[in-house]
Amino acid sequence: MSSKNTRQSDLIKQWQNLVSALADNIGDLEHLSTRFVKLQGILAESIQVLQEQAAARASKQEASRRLESLLSDGQKVATFLNVGVREHYGNRSEKLAEFHLRPLRGRRPAVKTEPPPPDPELAQ
C-alpha cells in the first residue's frame, strides 16, 4: 500500500474516532455541532469515494486482463491470416507488400572490393 493510501486511511480512522467521541459528548460541545455535522458528511462521502475508487481499481484490473487476452487471441488470428496470405500468393510475391508483409527477395550479390595497394613507404 502506498504512503498516500496509508495517510488517507489514517485520516479516515482519526475522523471516525473524533466523530464517535463527539457524538458521545455533543451535549457538552453544542457550539461545535455545525462543524461536527459537516465532518460527519465529509467522512461519509470520503468512505463512499474510497469504495468507488476500490471498485474502479478492480474494474481497471479486470479490463487490463481482458485486453491482454484479446491481444493474445488477436495476435494468433493475425499470424494465421498472414501465413494464409503468404501461402496463397507465395513467399516471393510483391503482392505481400499490400498486406505489410515482406516478400522474400533473396540476397543481394556481395560487392567485391579490391584491397588497397600496399603503401610503398611501409614496404621499406
PyMOL commands that place a pseudoatom at each C-alpha (Angstrom):
pseudoatom trace, name=CA, resn=MET, resi=1, chain=A, elem=C, hetatm=0, pos=[0.000, 0.000, 0.000]
pseudoatom trace, name=CA, resn=SER, resi=2, chain=A, elem=C, hetatm=0, pos=[1.377, 3.387, -0.926]
pseudoatom trace, name=CA, resn=SER, resi=3, chain=A, elem=C, hetatm=0, pos=[2.058, 6.051, 1.658]
pseudoatom trace, name=CA, resn=LYS, resi=4, chain=A, elem=C, hetatm=0, pos=[-0.720, 8.190, 0.169]
pseudoatom trace, name=CA, resn=ASN, resi=5, chain=A, elem=C, hetatm=0, pos=[-3.280, 5.417, 0.769]
pseudoatom trace, name=CA, resn=THR, resi=6, chain=A, elem=C, hetatm=0, pos=[-1.917, 4.851, 4.272]
pseudoatom trace, name=CA, resn=ARG, resi=7, chain=A, elem=C, hetatm=0, pos=[-2.245, 8.553, 5.028]
pseudoatom trace, name=CA, resn=GLN, resi=8, chain=A, elem=C, hetatm=0, pos=[-5.799, 8.563, 3.687]
pseudoatom trace, name=CA, resn=SER, resi=9, chain=A, elem=C, hetatm=0, pos=[-6.829, 5.566, 5.764]
pseudoatom trace, name=CA, resn=ASP, resi=10, chain=A, elem=C, hetatm=0, pos=[-5.169, 7.099, 8.850]
pseudoatom trace, name=CA, resn=LEU, resi=11, chain=A, elem=C, hetatm=0, pos=[-7.151, 10.307, 8.349]
pseudoatom trace, name=CA, resn=ILE, resi=12, chain=A, elem=C, hetatm=0, pos=[-10.391, 8.362, 7.949]
pseudoatom trace, name=CA, resn=LYS, resi=13, chain=A, elem=C, hetatm=0, pos=[-9.689, 6.450, 11.172]
pseudoatom trace, name=CA, resn=GLN, resi=14, chain=A, elem=C, hetatm=0, pos=[-8.889, 9.699, 13.015]
pseudoatom trace, name=CA, resn=TRP, resi=15, chain=A, elem=C, hetatm=0, pos=[-12.111, 11.281, 11.779]
pseudoatom trace, name=CA, resn=GLN, resi=16, chain=A, elem=C, hetatm=0, pos=[-14.136, 8.195, 12.731]
pseudoatom trace, name=CA, resn=ASN, resi=17, chain=A, elem=C, hetatm=0, pos=[-12.686, 8.303, 16.261]
pseudoatom trace, name=CA, resn=LEU, resi=18, chain=A, elem=C, hetatm=0, pos=[-13.337, 12.053, 16.523]
pseudoatom trace, name=CA, resn=VAL, resi=19, chain=A, elem=C, hetatm=0, pos=[-16.924, 11.743, 15.259]
pseudoatom trace, name=CA, resn=SER, resi=20, chain=A, elem=C, hetatm=0, pos=[-17.584, 8.888, 17.672]
pseudoatom trace, name=CA, resn=ALA, resi=21, chain=A, elem=C, hetatm=0, pos=[-16.180, 10.827, 20.632]
pseudoatom trace, name=CA, resn=LEU, resi=22, chain=A, elem=C, hetatm=0, pos=[-18.070, 13.984, 19.640]
pseudoatom trace, name=CA, resn=ALA, resi=23, chain=A, elem=C, hetatm=0, pos=[-21.315, 12.018, 19.292]
pseudoatom trace, name=CA, resn=ASP, resi=24, chain=A, elem=C, hetatm=0, pos=[-20.880, 10.732, 22.842]
pseudoatom trace, name=CA, resn=ASN, resi=25, chain=A, elem=C, hetatm=0, pos=[-20.212, 14.252, 24.178]
pseudoatom trace, name=CA, resn=ILE, resi=26, chain=A, elem=C, hetatm=0, pos=[-22.225, 16.539, 21.903]
pseudoatom trace, name=CA, resn=GLY, resi=27, chain=A, elem=C, hetatm=0, pos=[-24.231, 17.781, 24.892]
pseudoatom trace, name=CA, resn=ASP, resi=28, chain=A, elem=C, hetatm=0, pos=[-21.099, 19.438, 26.286]
pseudoatom trace, name=CA, resn=LEU, resi=29, chain=A, elem=C, hetatm=0, pos=[-19.936, 20.677, 22.896]
pseudoatom trace, name=CA, resn=GLU, resi=30, chain=A, elem=C, hetatm=0, pos=[-23.075, 22.104, 21.300]
pseudoatom trace, name=CA, resn=HIS, resi=31, chain=A, elem=C, hetatm=0, pos=[-21.116, 25.088, 19.981]
pseudoatom trace, name=CA, resn=LEU, resi=32, chain=A, elem=C, hetatm=0, pos=[-19.252, 22.599, 17.731]
pseudoatom trace, name=CA, resn=SER, resi=33, chain=A, elem=C, hetatm=0, pos=[-22.367, 20.860, 16.435]
pseudoatom trace, name=CA, resn=THR, resi=34, chain=A, elem=C, hetatm=0, pos=[-22.401, 22.519, 12.962]
pseudoatom trace, name=CA, resn=ARG, resi=35, chain=A, elem=C, hetatm=0, pos=[-18.787, 21.521, 12.306]
pseudoatom trace, name=CA, resn=PHE, resi=36, chain=A, elem=C, hetatm=0, pos=[-19.484, 18.084, 13.796]
pseudoatom trace, name=CA, resn=VAL, resi=37, chain=A, elem=C, hetatm=0, pos=[-22.306, 17.564, 11.269]
pseudoatom trace, name=CA, resn=LYS, resi=38, chain=A, elem=C, hetatm=0, pos=[-20.048, 18.833, 8.480]
pseudoatom trace, name=CA, resn=LEU, resi=39, chain=A, elem=C, hetatm=0, pos=[-17.298, 16.371, 9.424]
pseudoatom trace, name=CA, resn=GLN, resi=40, chain=A, elem=C, hetatm=0, pos=[-19.849, 13.544, 9.519]
pseudoatom trace, name=CA, resn=GLY, resi=41, chain=A, elem=C, hetatm=0, pos=[-20.853, 14.402, 5.937]
pseudoatom trace, name=CA, resn=ILE, resi=42, chain=A, elem=C, hetatm=0, pos=[-17.258, 14.649, 4.765]
pseudoatom trace, name=CA, resn=LEU, resi=43, chain=A, elem=C, hetatm=0, pos=[-16.458, 11.336, 6.452]
pseudoatom trace, name=CA, resn=ALA, resi=44, chain=A, elem=C, hetatm=0, pos=[-19.436, 9.572, 4.867]
pseudoatom trace, name=CA, resn=GLU, resi=45, chain=A, elem=C, hetatm=0, pos=[-18.611, 10.944, 1.416]
pseudoatom trace, name=CA, resn=SER, resi=46, chain=A, elem=C, hetatm=0, pos=[-14.911, 10.072, 1.823]
pseudoatom trace, name=CA, resn=ILE, resi=47, chain=A, elem=C, hetatm=0, pos=[-15.764, 6.471, 2.667]
pseudoatom trace, name=CA, resn=GLN, resi=48, chain=A, elem=C, hetatm=0, pos=[-18.068, 6.313, -0.353]
pseudoatom trace, name=CA, resn=VAL, resi=49, chain=A, elem=C, hetatm=0, pos=[-15.376, 7.719, -2.658]
pseudoatom trace, name=CA, resn=LEU, resi=50, chain=A, elem=C, hetatm=0, pos=[-12.810, 5.238, -1.304]
pseudoatom trace, name=CA, resn=GLN, resi=51, chain=A, elem=C, hetatm=0, pos=[-15.243, 2.408, -2.079]
pseudoatom trace, name=CA, resn=GLU, resi=52, chain=A, elem=C, hetatm=0, pos=[-15.809, 3.784, -5.598]
pseudoatom trace, name=CA, resn=GLN, resi=53, chain=A, elem=C, hetatm=0, pos=[-12.056, 4.078, -6.041]
pseudoatom trace, name=CA, resn=ALA, resi=54, chain=A, elem=C, hetatm=0, pos=[-11.545, 0.448, -4.998]
pseudoatom trace, name=CA, resn=ALA, resi=55, chain=A, elem=C, hetatm=0, pos=[-14.294, -0.681, -7.380]
pseudoatom trace, name=CA, resn=ALA, resi=56, chain=A, elem=C, hetatm=0, pos=[-12.746, 1.335, -10.223]
pseudoatom trace, name=CA, resn=ARG, resi=57, chain=A, elem=C, hetatm=0, pos=[-9.330, -0.176, -9.483]
pseudoatom trace, name=CA, resn=ALA, resi=58, chain=A, elem=C, hetatm=0, pos=[-10.823, -3.686, -9.610]
pseudoatom trace, name=CA, resn=SER, resi=59, chain=A, elem=C, hetatm=0, pos=[-12.641, -2.842, -12.828]
pseudoatom trace, name=CA, resn=LYS, resi=60, chain=A, elem=C, hetatm=0, pos=[-9.430, -1.498, -14.362]
pseudoatom trace, name=CA, resn=GLN, resi=61, chain=A, elem=C, hetatm=0, pos=[-7.570, -4.682, -13.447]
pseudoatom trace, name=CA, resn=GLU, resi=62, chain=A, elem=C, hetatm=0, pos=[-10.339, -6.784, -14.985]
pseudoatom trace, name=CA, resn=ALA, resi=63, chain=A, elem=C, hetatm=0, pos=[-10.290, -4.660, -18.141]
pseudoatom trace, name=CA, resn=SER, resi=64, chain=A, elem=C, hetatm=0, pos=[-6.495, -4.999, -18.334]
pseudoatom trace, name=CA, resn=ARG, resi=65, chain=A, elem=C, hetatm=0, pos=[-6.725, -8.791, -18.102]
pseudoatom trace, name=CA, resn=ARG, resi=66, chain=A, elem=C, hetatm=0, pos=[-9.454, -8.842, -20.749]
pseudoatom trace, name=CA, resn=LEU, resi=67, chain=A, elem=C, hetatm=0, pos=[-7.407, -6.617, -23.058]
pseudoatom trace, name=CA, resn=GLU, resi=68, chain=A, elem=C, hetatm=0, pos=[-4.351, -8.852, -22.591]
pseudoatom trace, name=CA, resn=SER, resi=69, chain=A, elem=C, hetatm=0, pos=[-6.444, -11.871, -23.528]
pseudoatom trace, name=CA, resn=LEU, resi=70, chain=A, elem=C, hetatm=0, pos=[-7.894, -10.119, -26.589]
pseudoatom trace, name=CA, resn=LEU, resi=71, chain=A, elem=C, hetatm=0, pos=[-4.451, -9.016, -27.751]
pseudoatom trace, name=CA, resn=SER, resi=72, chain=A, elem=C, hetatm=0, pos=[-3.143, -12.569, -27.408]
pseudoatom trace, name=CA, resn=ASP, resi=73, chain=A, elem=C, hetatm=0, pos=[-6.106, -14.010, -29.318]
pseudoatom trace, name=CA, resn=GLY, resi=74, chain=A, elem=C, hetatm=0, pos=[-5.861, -11.296, -31.966]
pseudoatom trace, name=CA, resn=GLN, resi=75, chain=A, elem=C, hetatm=0, pos=[-2.156, -11.971, -32.484]
pseudoatom trace, name=CA, resn=LYS, resi=76, chain=A, elem=C, hetatm=0, pos=[-2.841, -15.678, -33.017]
pseudoatom trace, name=CA, resn=VAL, resi=77, chain=A, elem=C, hetatm=0, pos=[-5.540, -14.938, -35.613]
pseudoatom trace, name=CA, resn=ALA, resi=78, chain=A, elem=C, hetatm=0, pos=[-3.376, -12.307, -37.350]
pseudoatom trace, name=CA, resn=THR, resi=79, chain=A, elem=C, hetatm=0, pos=[-0.472, -14.768, -37.550]
pseudoatom trace, name=CA, resn=PHE, resi=80, chain=A, elem=C, hetatm=0, pos=[-2.789, -17.405, -39.028]
pseudoatom trace, name=CA, resn=LEU, resi=81, chain=A, elem=C, hetatm=0, pos=[-4.064, -14.917, -41.636]
pseudoatom trace, name=CA, resn=ASN, resi=82, chain=A, elem=C, hetatm=0, pos=[-0.538, -13.758, -42.522]
pseudoatom trace, name=CA, resn=VAL, resi=83, chain=A, elem=C, hetatm=0, pos=[0.509, -17.352, -43.090]
pseudoatom trace, name=CA, resn=GLY, resi=84, chain=A, elem=C, hetatm=0, pos=[-2.602, -17.883, -45.230]
pseudoatom trace, name=CA, resn=VAL, resi=85, chain=A, elem=C, hetatm=0, pos=[-1.797, -14.818, -47.347]
pseudoatom trace, name=CA, resn=ARG, resi=86, chain=A, elem=C, hetatm=0, pos=[1.806, -15.994, -47.805]
pseudoatom trace, name=CA, resn=GLU, resi=87, chain=A, elem=C, hetatm=0, pos=[0.603, -19.458, -48.746]
pseudoatom trace, name=CA, resn=HIS, resi=88, chain=A, elem=C, hetatm=0, pos=[-1.863, -18.067, -51.300]
pseudoatom trace, name=CA, resn=TYR, resi=89, chain=A, elem=C, hetatm=0, pos=[0.429, -15.549, -53.018]
pseudoatom trace, name=CA, resn=GLY, resi=90, chain=A, elem=C, hetatm=0, pos=[3.770, -17.227, -52.368]
pseudoatom trace, name=CA, resn=ASN, resi=91, chain=A, elem=C, hetatm=0, pos=[6.754, -16.071, -50.331]
pseudoatom trace, name=CA, resn=ARG, resi=92, chain=A, elem=C, hetatm=0, pos=[8.308, -14.128, -53.198]
pseudoatom trace, name=CA, resn=SER, resi=93, chain=A, elem=C, hetatm=0, pos=[5.207, -12.283, -54.443]
pseudoatom trace, name=CA, resn=GLU, resi=94, chain=A, elem=C, hetatm=0, pos=[5.327, -8.500, -54.348]
pseudoatom trace, name=CA, resn=LYS, resi=95, chain=A, elem=C, hetatm=0, pos=[1.586, -8.640, -53.586]
pseudoatom trace, name=CA, resn=LEU, resi=96, chain=A, elem=C, hetatm=0, pos=[2.608, -9.348, -49.963]
pseudoatom trace, name=CA, resn=ALA, resi=97, chain=A, elem=C, hetatm=0, pos=[3.633, -5.703, -49.617]
pseudoatom trace, name=CA, resn=GLU, resi=98, chain=A, elem=C, hetatm=0, pos=[-0.061, -4.726, -49.752]
pseudoatom trace, name=CA, resn=PHE, resi=99, chain=A, elem=C, hetatm=0, pos=[-0.526, -6.702, -46.541]
pseudoatom trace, name=CA, resn=HIS, resi=100, chain=A, elem=C, hetatm=0, pos=[2.586, -5.101, -44.987]
pseudoatom trace, name=CA, resn=LEU, resi=101, chain=A, elem=C, hetatm=0, pos=[4.443, -8.403, -45.288]
pseudoatom trace, name=CA, resn=ARG, resi=102, chain=A, elem=C, hetatm=0, pos=[7.959, -8.624, -46.703]
pseudoatom trace, name=CA, resn=PRO, resi=103, chain=A, elem=C, hetatm=0, pos=[8.369, -10.838, -49.715]
pseudoatom trace, name=CA, resn=LEU, resi=104, chain=A, elem=C, hetatm=0, pos=[11.489, -12.991, -49.894]
pseudoatom trace, name=CA, resn=ARG, resi=105, chain=A, elem=C, hetatm=0, pos=[13.801, -11.269, -52.324]
pseudoatom trace, name=CA, resn=GLY, resi=106, chain=A, elem=C, hetatm=0, pos=[16.973, -13.287, -51.855]
pseudoatom trace, name=CA, resn=ARG, resi=107, chain=A, elem=C, hetatm=0, pos=[20.348, -11.898, -51.029]
pseudoatom trace, name=CA, resn=ARG, resi=108, chain=A, elem=C, hetatm=0, pos=[21.982, -9.140, -52.947]
pseudoatom trace, name=CA, resn=PRO, resi=109, chain=A, elem=C, hetatm=0, pos=[25.246, -10.085, -54.566]
pseudoatom trace, name=CA, resn=ALA, resi=110, chain=A, elem=C, hetatm=0, pos=[28.214, -9.132, -52.472]
pseudoatom trace, name=CA, resn=VAL, resi=111, chain=A, elem=C, hetatm=0, pos=[30.162, -6.175, -53.825]
pseudoatom trace, name=CA, resn=LYS, resi=112, chain=A, elem=C, hetatm=0, pos=[33.769, -7.138, -54.327]
pseudoatom trace, name=CA, resn=THR, resi=113, chain=A, elem=C, hetatm=0, pos=[36.241, -4.541, -53.234]
pseudoatom trace, name=CA, resn=GLU, resi=114, chain=A, elem=C, hetatm=0, pos=[39.842, -4.639, -54.234]
pseudoatom trace, name=CA, resn=PRO, resi=115, chain=A, elem=C, hetatm=0, pos=[42.337, -4.435, -51.415]
pseudoatom trace, name=CA, resn=PRO, resi=116, chain=A, elem=C, hetatm=0, pos=[44.205, -1.134, -51.300]
pseudoatom trace, name=CA, resn=PRO, resi=117, chain=A, elem=C, hetatm=0, pos=[47.672, -1.206, -52.840]
pseudoatom trace, name=CA, resn=PRO, resi=118, chain=A, elem=C, hetatm=0, pos=[50.457, -1.637, -50.322]
pseudoatom trace, name=CA, resn=ASP, resi=119, chain=A, elem=C, hetatm=0, pos=[51.994, 1.548, -49.075]
pseudoatom trace, name=CA, resn=PRO, resi=120, chain=A, elem=C, hetatm=0, pos=[55.496, 1.852, -50.611]
pseudoatom trace, name=CA, resn=GLU, resi=121, chain=A, elem=C, hetatm=0, pos=[56.829, 3.646, -47.530]
pseudoatom trace, name=CA, resn=LEU, resi=122, chain=A, elem=C, hetatm=0, pos=[55.881, 0.782, -45.259]
pseudoatom trace, name=CA, resn=ALA, resi=123, chain=A, elem=C, hetatm=0, pos=[57.445, -1.846, -47.538]
pseudoatom trace, name=CA, resn=GLN, resi=124, chain=A, elem=C, hetatm=0, pos=[60.945, -0.454, -46.943]
for i in range(1, 124): cmd.bond("trace and resi %d" % i, "trace and resi %d" % (i + 1))
show_as sticks, trace
zoom trace
